[in-house]
């Protein structure tokens, strides 16, 4: 109810040169029902404009998908915020206030690339 509209807003408001929103479809129950056509319908119904990847099943972490297990995500909504170098800078579970997220994003955008 909050995470997807917030992701849409971030995707719409911030330039791609500074922020890229990527969704991750994680299924930790009813794997057999979550086929690509179901995800495609969900994306269409919710008018999601950012790319969405599909997390993969992992025998070692089953029923938790691989990426969800790797980042120790507890459910939805989850937020992973990476800097320009790909370092995880914020990991949150649950609703994040829009102003807090905006401030976090702008702080990272202001950092620019790491010195070589």
N, C-alpha and C positions, 0 to 999 in steps of 0.2 A: 504493500500500500504506500510505503514511503520511499523505499530504495529505488524502484524503477523510475518513478517520476523525478527523483533527485538526479539519477544518472542521466536521464533525458535532458534535464535542465543544464547540467554541467556540460554535456555534449553540445548543446545548443549555444551556450554563452561563452565558452572559452575557445580561443583559436587552436586549431589542431597543432600548430607549431609549439604550443605550450602544454596542451593537455590532450590525451587520447583516452577515451572511455572504451573499455572492453568489458563486455558482460561474460559471465561464465555460467553455463547451464550445468548445475550439479544435481545429480539424482542420487539420493541415498535411500530411496524406497520406490517401489513400483518400477524398477528398471525396464521391465518388458513393455510398459505402457509409454515410456518416454522415447519414442522413435523420432527421427528427424522431421517427419511430417507434422508431428504434434508440436515440436519446437517452432517450426515454420509458421504454423497457425497461431501459436502464442505470440510470436514476434509481430505478425500481421495484426492481430486483434489489439495488441497494446501499442501499435505504431512505433515500435522501437527502431531508432535510426542508427544506432551504433553497432559495431560488429559483436557477435556473440559466439563464443567458442563452446564446445561441448566437452565437459570433463569426461574422462574415461574410467571405466571400471578397472580396479586393481585388485588382484587376488590377495595381495598382502594386507590391504587396508579395507577389503570388502566388509560391510556394504558402503563404506565411505569412498567416494571416487578419489583418484590419484592426487589431483591438485588440491582438492579440499583437505585431504589428509596431510599433504606436504606442508601447507600453510596453517594447519591446525584450525581450520575454519569450523565454527560451531553451528552454523546454519545460515539462514537468511533473515534480514539482509546482512551481508558481510562486505566490508570495504578494505581493499588493499590499495595503498597509495605508494607508488614508486617514484623515485627521483629520476632525473634524466639519465643517470648512469645505471639504472635498473635496480637500485638498492631499495628494499622495502623500508618505507619511512613511517607508515601508519598502518595499523591493523586493528580494525574495529568490528564489533558484532553488535547489531541492533541499530536503531535509528540514530543518525548523526544530524545535528542541527545544520541547516543550510549555511548559516553564517560561519560556523566553525569550519565546515568543509571548505567553503570559499576562502577563508583565511589560510587554511593549510595549503591549499592549491596555490594561492598567490605567493606564499612564502617560498614554496619550492620553485615557482616560475621565476621569482626574483633572484634565486641563487645562480641561475645560468649554468653552463657546463662547468665541470670540474677543471681546474688548471692542470695542464699536462706536465 
